[in-house]
Amino acid sequence: MMKKHLISAPILMSLAGVAAAQGSVTLYGIVDAGITYRSNERTGSPGAYQGHSDVGVTSGNLSGSRWGLKGQEDLGNGLAAIFLLEDGFDISNGTSGQGGRLFGRQAFVGLSDKQYGSLTMGRQYTSLNDFVSPVAPVSVLGGFGAHPGDIDDLDQTTRVDNSVKYTSANYSGFTFGALYGFGGQPGSLKRKNTWSVGGSYANGPLQVGVGYERSDNSKTGLTDTTYGKWQGTYDGTFNSSINEGYASAQSQQVIAAGATWDFGAALVGVNYSNVQYKAGTNSLYSGTANFNIAGVFGMWNVQPRAHLFAGYSYTRGSKVDGLDDAAQYHNVSLGALYDLSKRSTVYLLAGYQHASGMTLDALGEPVAATASVSDKGNSHSSAAQSQAIVSVGFRQKF
């Protein structure tokens, strides 16, 4: 990302009230808008959904629209104080994203050491985002490269509040880290908590990432029909038709891994994820629901400024509560990007998904599986087995 360093401490003090000794503050951002077509977008309520095509201006198609401030102050001997405040917004109407939060994308403060790594506290991404997302298709194509409904949380649509994170320094290509999010529930350290671990290795053209994430629900009883009470509720964790039937799960677990190889003129990648929703005594279903996702993708640099992308993933659910046929999802992503400059890109993105088999709806009732292209934050699931999305737009970085 291209970043613009703002002058020196005296001016920063007047603009943002930040005092720094031998430090800096950076203002950065992305503005992304396009005209998007979606087929079979569902309307109505569970059990009576209808599908309609939709065309309009959308925000954050290739990259989420955002602006942020980040800074550091040198404390000596390789130690620095660091912070980051990042706001997400919808350029089509000017509203804040992530449930209307001011700094909904990220907000943290901490210490960083060149030898030992960093320790930060606040609202932060999990280890899946830190170590697996960079080797997933979302790293190139954003939400259009997400697996169905972003069920494995690789498109950075979920953040963890009240969290503490450690990220190591780079040790000969190896990096690792862990996060713990306090649930904030009086009398319980487990309810609504989230924790994750992960690591990555980079050596020449090869990059590999692995991660594990677990979250616990705080659903209070069978009469509680809300979409769960998870850490990421306001991020649309269960907005997608792919997993909304499992919002009452006692716990969610994600294991993910991926790898890329950079040939120079082309980049290829493979990835695998396993997502598990374990039911509890207050869940609207019984047993354990599993989703296995496998995918491949590639990007070809036709010219220094022109890039083509293609990706495919296959997702298979499990038979839960006596479902006769497990849900399956075939997903194809395509993209063409042209860099007008280092900061400006025009793009054409397309996604298609076909679903089959049976799943559970938001009320825990068996229904035919329906498609949901792109990430769960968009919340534009289909009312039918198939869905196509096409977007043409422009992205500007600063």
C-alpha positions in Angstrom: 0.0 0.0 0.0 1.3 3.4 -0.9 1.6 5.6 2.3 2.1 9.3 2.7 4.2 10.3 5.7 2.9 13.5 7.3 5.5 16.1 8.2 7.0 16.4 11.7 5.8 16.2 15.3 4.9 19.9 15.8 2.4 19.9 13.0 1.1 16.5 14.0 0.5 17.8 17.5 -1.8 20.5 16.2 -3.6 18.2 13.7 -4.1 15.2 15.8 -2.9 16.0 19.3 -0.1 13.4 19.0 3.2 14.2 20.7 6.2 12.1 19.6 9.9 12.1 20.2 11.8 10.6 17.3 8.6 9.2 15.9 6.2 9.5 13.0 2.5 9.3 12.2 1.3 8.1 8.8 -2.1 8.8 7.2 -3.1 6.2 4.6 -6.2 4.9 2.9 -8.0 3.3 0.1 -11.1 4.5 -1.8 -12.8 1.8 -3.9 -16.0 2.1 -5.8 -17.7 0.3 -8.7 -20.9 -0.5 -10.5 -22.0 -4.0 -9.6 -24.5 -6.5 -10.9 -25.8 -9.3 -8.7 -28.2 -12.1 -9.8 -30.8 -13.7 -7.6 -30.2 -11.5 -4.6 -32.6 -12.7 -1.9 -35.3 -10.5 -0.2 -37.9 -11.3 2.4 -37.6 -13.6 5.4 -36.5 -17.2 6.1 -39.0 -19.6 4.5 -40.3 -17.0 2.0 -37.2 -15.7 0.2 -37.5 -14.2 -3.3 -34.7 -13.6 -5.7 -34.2 -10.4 -7.7 -31.3 -9.0 -9.8 -29.7 -5.8 -8.5 -27.4 -3.2 -10.1 -25.9 -0.2 -8.2 -22.8 1.5 -7.0 -20.9 -0.6 -4.4 -17.9 0.2 -2.2 -14.8 -1.9 -1.4 -15.1 -4.5 -4.3 -11.4 -5.0 -4.8 -10.2 -3.6 -1.5 -12.3 -2.4 1.5 -12.6 1.4 1.5 -10.8 2.8 4.5 -8.7 5.5 6.1 -6.3 5.2 9.0 -3.6 6.7 11.1 -0.6 4.7 12.4 2.4 5.8 14.2 5.4 4.8 16.2 7.8 6.4 18.7 11.4 5.2 19.1 12.0 4.4 22.7 15.6 3.3 22.2 17.4 -0.1 22.0 15.1 -1.3 19.2 12.0 -0.7 21.2 9.1 1.4 19.9 5.6 2.4 21.0 3.1 1.8 18.2 -0.6 2.4 17.4 -3.0 2.0 14.6 -6.6 3.4 14.1 -8.4 2.4 10.9 -11.9 3.3 9.9 -13.9 1.4 7.2 -16.6 3.2 5.2 -19.0 2.8 2.3 -18.1 5.3 -0.4 -21.5 5.0 -2.0 -23.3 6.7 0.9 -20.5 7.9 3.2 -21.5 5.8 6.2 -19.1 4.0 8.5 -18.7 0.2 8.1 -18.4 -2.6 10.7 -21.6 -1.8 12.5 -21.1 2.0 12.4 -18.0 2.0 14.5 -15.5 4.8 14.2 -12.5 2.6 13.9 -14.2 -0.6 13.1 -11.5 -2.2 11.0 -8.6 -2.0 13.5 -7.8 0.0 16.7 -4.8 -1.0 18.8 -1.8 0.2 20.7 1.3 -1.5 22.0 5.0 -2.1 22.0 7.3 -3.4 19.2 10.8 -4.8 19.6 13.0 -5.5 16.6 14.4 -8.6 18.2 11.3 -10.1 19.9 8.3 -8.8 18.0 5.2 -6.8 19.1 2.5 -6.9 21.8 -0.7 -5.0 21.1 -4.1 -4.5 22.6 -7.4 -3.4 21.1 -9.7 -4.5 18.2 -7.6 -6.6 16.0 -7.4 -9.3 13.2 -6.9 -12.9 14.1 -4.0 -15.2 13.3 -5.9 -16.5 10.2 -5.8 -13.0 8.7 -2.2 -12.4 9.7 -0.7 -15.6 8.3 -3.1 -17.4 5.9 -4.9 -14.5 4.2 -1.7 -13.3 2.5 -1.5 -16.7 0.6 -5.2 -16.9 -0.1 -7.1 -15.6 -3.2 -8.5 -12.7 -1.2 -5.0 -11.2 -1.1 -5.3 -10.5 -4.9 -9.0 -10.2 -5.5 -10.5 -9.1 -2.2 -14.1 -10.2 -1.5 -14.5 -11.6 -5.0 -11.8 -14.1 -4.2 -13.4 -15.2 -0.9 -14.6 -18.7 -0.4 -18.4 -19.1 -0.2 -19.7 -16.5 2.2 -16.1 -16.1 3.5 -16.9 -19.0 5.8 -13.3 -19.6 6.7 -12.7 -15.9 7.7 -9.8 -15.3 5.3 -11.2 -12.0 3.8 -10.6 -9.9 7.0 -14.3 -9.4 7.6 -14.2 -10.4 11.3 -12.2 -8.6 14.0 -11.8 -9.4 17.7 -12.6 -6.8 20.4 -10.9 -6.7 23.8 -8.0 -8.7 22.4 -4.3 -9.0 23.1 -2.0 -10.1 20.3 1.6 -11.1 20.0 3.4 -11.2 16.6 7.0 -12.4 16.4 9.9 -10.8 14.6 11.1 -12.4 11.3 13.4 -15.3 12.1 15.1 -16.4 8.8 11.7 -16.3 7.1 9.7 -17.7 9.9 7.0 -15.5 11.6 4.4 -16.6 14.2 1.9 -15.2 16.5 -1.2 -15.6 18.8 -4.2 -13.6 19.8 -6.6 -13.9 22.8 -9.9 -12.0 22.9 -11.5 -11.6 26.3 -15.3 -12.3 26.2 -16.1 -9.5 28.7 -18.8 -11.7 30.4 -19.0 -11.3 34.2 -18.4 -14.7 35.9 -17.0 -16.4 32.8 -13.7 -16.2 31.0 -14.9 -18.5 28.2 -18.2 -17.0 27.0 -17.7 -14.9 23.8 -13.9 -15.3 24.0 -11.8 -15.9 20.9 -8.2 -17.2 20.5 -6.0 -18.0 17.6 -2.5 -19.0 16.7 -0.6 -19.1 13.4 2.6 -18.9 11.5 4.2 -18.3 8.1 7.4 -19.1 6.2 8.7 -17.2 3.2 11.8 -18.2 1.2 12.4 -16.9 -2.3 9.3 -17.5 -4.4 7.7 -19.8 -1.8 5.3 -18.5 0.9 3.4 -20.8 3.3 0.9 -19.9 6.0 -1.1 -21.8 8.6 -3.6 -20.7 11.3 -6.1 -21.9 13.9 -9.0 -19.9 15.3 -11.7 -20.8 18.0 -14.6 -18.7 19.2 -17.3 -19.4 21.8 -20.9 -18.3 21.7 -22.9 -16.8 24.6 -26.4 -17.8 23.4 -28.6 -17.9 26.5 -31.3 -20.4 25.6 -33.5 -22.0 23.0 -35.8 -19.0 22.9 -32.8 -16.7 22.0 -33.2 -16.7 18.2 -30.6 -14.0 17.5 -27.7 -14.7 15.1 -25.6 -15.8 18.1 -23.8 -13.5 20.4 -20.3 -13.8 19.1 -17.3 -11.5 19.1 -17.8 -10.7 15.4 -21.6 -10.2 15.4 -21.4 -6.7 14.1 -19.1 -7.8 11.3 -21.7 -10.0 9.7 -20.3 -13.4 10.9 -23.5 -15.2 10.1 -25.0 -12.9 7.4 -24.4 -15.5 4.7 -26.7 -18.3 3.6 -23.7 -20.6 3.8 -23.5 -20.7 7.6 -26.4 -18.7 9.1 -28.1 -22.0 10.2 -25.2 -22.5 12.7 -25.3 -19.2 14.4 -26.5 -20.9 17.6 -23.4 -23.1 17.8 -21.6 -23.4 21.1 -18.2 -22.9 19.4 -16.7 -22.2 16.0 -13.4 -23.6 14.9 -11.4 -22.8 11.8 -8.2 -24.5 10.6 -6.6 -23.1 7.4 -3.5 -23.4 5.4 -2.2 -22.1 2.1 0.8 -21.7 -0.1 1.9 -19.6 -3.1 4.7 -19.8 -5.5 5.8 -16.7 -7.4 7.2 -17.4 -10.9 7.7 -13.7 -11.6 5.3 -13.5 -14.6 2.7 -15.5 -12.7 1.7 -16.4 -9.2 -0.1 -19.7 -8.3 -1.6 -20.8 -5.0 -3.4 -23.6 -3.2 -5.4 -23.5 0.0 -7.4 -25.7 2.4 -9.7 -24.9 5.3 -11.8 -26.8 7.7 -14.7 -25.0 9.5 -16.5 -26.6 12.4 -19.6 -25.5 14.3 -20.2 -27.5 17.5 -23.7 -27.5 18.9 -24.5 -27.1 22.6 -27.5 -27.5 24.8 -28.9 -24.2 23.7 -28.3 -24.6 20.0 -31.1 -24.8 17.4 -29.5 -28.0 15.9 -27.6 -31.0 17.2 -24.2 -32.5 16.5 -21.3 -30.9 14.7 -21.4 -29.2 11.3 -18.2 -29.4 9.3 -17.3 -27.6 6.1 -14.2 -28.5 4.1 -12.9 -26.0 1.5 -10.2 -26.6 -1.1 -9.1 -24.1 -3.7 -6.6 -23.2 -6.4 -5.9 -19.8 -8.0 -3.4 -18.0 -10.2 -2.5 -14.5 -11.3 -0.8 -13.7 -14.6 1.1 -10.5 -15.1 0.3 -9.9 -18.8 2.3 -6.6 -18.6 3.8 -4.7 -15.7 0.5 -2.9 -15.3 -2.0 -5.5 -16.5 -3.0 -8.6 -14.5 -5.4 -11.4 -15.0 -6.7 -13.6 -12.2 -8.6 -16.9 -12.0 -9.6 -19.1 -9.0 -11.7 -22.1 -8.2 -12.8 -23.5 -4.8 -14.9 -26.5 -3.8 -16.8 -26.5 -0.5 -18.6 -29.4 1.1 -20.7 -29.4 4.2 -21.6 -32.3 6.5 -24.9 -34.0 7.1 -26.4 -32.5 10.3 -29.7 -33.2 12.0 -30.5 -36.0 9.5 -30.0 -33.9 6.3 -30.3 -36.3 3.4 -27.6 -34.6 1.2 -24.8 -32.5 2.4 -24.4 -29.0 0.9 -21.8 -28.5 -1.8 -20.6 -25.2 -3.4 -18.6 -24.7 -6.6 -17.1 -21.2 -6.8 -15.3 -19.5 -9.7 -13.6 -16.1 -9.4 -12.2 -14.0 -12.3 -10.5 -10.7 -12.5 -8.7 -8.2 -14.8 -6.8 -5.4 -13.2 -4.9 -2.5 -14.9 -2.7 -0.1 -12.9 -3.0 3.4 -14.2 -0.2 4.3 -11.7 1.2 2.9 -8.5 -1.8 4.2 -6.6 -4.7 4.0 -9.1 -6.2 0.8 -10.5 -9.2 0.0 -12.7 -10.7 -3.4 -12.5 -13.3 -5.9 -13.9 -14.3 -8.6 -11.4 -16.6 -11.6 -11.7 -17.8 -14.4 -9.5 -20.1 -17.4 -10.0 -21.2 -20.0 -7.6 -23.5 -23.0 -7.8 -24.9 -24.8 -4.7 -26.5 -28.2 -4.3 -27.6 -30.4 -1.4 -29.3 -29.4 1.9 -28.4 -27.1 4.7 -30.0 -25.3 7.6 -31.6 -21.8 7.4 -31.4 -19.1 10.1 -34.2 -20.7 12.0 -32.5 -24.1 12.1 -34.8 -25.6 9.5 -33.6 -27.9 6.7 -33.6 -26.1 3.3 -32.0 -26.4 -0.1 -28.6 -24.8 -0.1 -28.3 -21.5 -1.9 -25.3 -19.6 -3.3 -23.6 -16.7 -1.7 -20.8 -15.2 -3.8 -18.2 -12.9 -2.2 -17.6 -12.2 1.5 -20.1 -12.4 4.4 -19.7 -8.7 5.1 -21.6 -7.9 1.8 -24.7 -9.9 3.0 -26.1 -10.4 -0.5 -26.9 -14.2 -0.5 -28.9 -15.7 -3.3 -32.4 -17.1 -3.1 -31.4 -19.7 -5.7 -28.8 -22.4 -6.2 -26.8 -20.2 -8.5 -25.5 -16.6 -8.3 -23.3 -14.4 -10.5 -21.7 -11.1 -9.6 -19.9 -8.7 -11.9 -18.3 -5.4 -10.9 -16.4 -2.8 -12.9 -14.7 -0.1 -10.8 -11.8 2.1 -9.7 -9.5 1.9 -6.7 -7.4 4.8 -5.4 -4.8 4.4 -2.7 -3.2 7.2 -0.7 
